[in-house]
């Protein structure tokens, strides 16, 4: 997902509309740089980003939405199903490392102590020093990327935001009945007729204790 910004590079306020797609699924195996989550089997189609990138003067501002259909595994019935995933993507791309964040994405040009962490810019000591400066980094600073040249690769930002948008667990539907603990049948598909397993007699004493702790039923008086 590479964007050539040369058309708006010299025109402050100009925007470039974007409608991009990426065929490779961002949720692959750990070996391929993906999540390695067993409940994420892959993607059913490409990743799509729709938005724009704007020349804001001292930086280029990317905004839009990323979406993809994930092949997910339900945490109750263990069946796979398509899950529509969408995430908001916002980033600032700056040409120089000589800046220190001062909140809300504004910078103080020429201030000492900018460092790089991959493509991410952080503040603190000399170049290459990963320690933060006295001001520290706010939430907005996580949305800043370094830019060299006129080509912006937005795929890392899209991948990151989609990953953060994944739920902790998936449900194929809110009323999913899950699988039968006796025979393993998916109870959404058919009623297996199995009876619940009898309670463990060793736990009967706990049921008796709970019954004693219940308040009396006033309806009988």
N, C-alpha and C positions, 0 to 999 in steps of 0.2 A: 504494500500500500504506500507507494512513493508519490509524493506531490511535488511538482516543479513550481516554485513560487516566483520565478523570474518575472512573470507578467505583472506581478503586483509589488515587486521588491522596491520600486522607487516611488510608489504612489501611496502615501499614507491615507488610510481609510478605505482603500480598495479591498474587495473581498473576492475570493475564488470559490465558487460553489463546488462541492465534492459529492460524488456518488461512486464509491469504490467497492470492490469485492476482493476477497482473498479465498482461494480454493482450499488452502491447507487449514485443517482444524487446529485451533490453538490449545486443545485439551488432549494432547497425545500422551504417550507413555513418559515416564520419568527420564528414560534414556534419550528421548527425542526432545527433552526440554519441556514436557507437559506436566500436568498435575499428578498423573498416576493414580487418580481416584477410581476405585473399582465401580462406582455408581455412575461414572461418566464414560460411556463407551465410544463416543466420537461425535461427529456433527453430521446432520442430514442436510447437506448443501453448504454453500460458501458463507463466509462471514461478510456482512455488508455494513458499510459506514456511509451515512448520509449527513452532510453538514456543510461547513464552510471554514476557510482559513482567511483571516483578515490581517492586513498590515496595520498594526497599532502603533507604528513609529519605531520604538526601540525593541519591539518583539513582534512575533507573528502569533496570533491567537487562533487556536483550533477549537471548534465547538461542533457538537453534533451527537448523533446516536449510533451506536453499534448494535447489531442484532445477528442472531444465529439460532438455528434450531438444533438443540442438543439431543442426542440419543441417551436418555437417562434411565436409571434403574430405580424403580419404586422401592422405598425402604420398608414397606409393609408386605407387598405381594411378590416382590423381586422380579416383576415383569418389566421389560423395557418399553419405553414410550417416548414420543417426541415432546420436548420441552422447549417452549419459545423463550429465549433469553435475550434481554435487552439491557443496555447500559448507556448512561450519559458519559460522554468523553469530552474533557476540556484540558487543554495544555497550552502553555506558553513556550515558544521556541525563540531563543535568544542567540545572537551571533557571537557574543563575547563572554568570557569567563570573569571579566573584571567588574563584577557587581556584587553587592551584598543585599539580600532581601530586606525590605523594610515594611512588609505587610501589604496585603491586597495586590500582590503581584507587581508593585512599583519597585524600582531599583535606584541605587545611588551609584552612578557611573564613576569609575576610577577608584572606588574604595578598595583597599587591600583585603586579601584573605579569601578569594574565591578558590574553590577546589572542585575536582571532578570525581564523581563516583560512577564509572561507566559513562552513560550519556547524561546522567543526572547531575545538576549543579548544586553544591552545598557550600555553606559558608564556614569560615574558620581559618586558621593559620595560613601557611604558604600553600602554593599549588601542590596538590597531591596529599595534603594533610586532611585526614578525614574527621578531625575534631571540629566541633561547632564553635562559632564565635560567641561573644558575650550575649548577643541578641538572640541566638538560637534560631531554629527554623520553625515556622508556623505551618499550618495545614496547607496554605496556599503554595508553599515552596515545593511541596511534593508534586505540583503540577507544572514544573518548569523543566525543560529539556534544553540541552545545548545544540546549537545549529552551526554547521559548517557548509558553505556553499549555498546553492539555491534548490536543493532537493531535500525534502522532509519525509522521513519514513515514519508514518503514523501507526504502523502495525504494533510496535511495542506498547503504545498507549492504549490502543484498542484491545489488545490481548490482556493487559493488566486490568482494565475496567470490567471486561467481561468475566474475568476470573473472580474479581471481588464481588460481582453480582450473583455468582452461583449460590444457591441456598445450601445450608448445612446438610439437608437431606431432601430427597425428592418424594413427592406423593403423586401417583398417577391421577388421583381424584380425592376430594376431601373425605368422601365416605368409603374409601377403600377398605374392604373387609379382610385383607391380608391373606395369609396362607393358613391352612388347617394345621395346628400343632401335632395332630395325630397322624394324618396320612399325607400331608404336604400339598393338598389340592388348593389351587387358587380359588378362594371362595367368591371372587367376583365373577367367575365363569360358571360355576355350578355349586349346588349344595351337596356336599359329600355325605351328609347324614351322620357324621361321626359325633359321638357323645363326648362331652368334656371329660378329661381324665379325672378320676376320683381324687379328692383332696388327700394330701399326705396326712395320715393319722397322727404323726408326730407333731404336726402343726395345729392340731385341734385345740390344744390348750390356749393358743393365741386367739382363736375365734371366741372361746369362752370368756376370755378377759375383755375382749372388745364388747361383748354383749353385756357384761357387768357394768362397763363404763358408760353405756348409753343412758340418756335421761329417760325417766318414766314417760309413758305415753299418756298425756293429759286428756286425750279424746275419750278415754274410757271412763272418766269421772263425770 
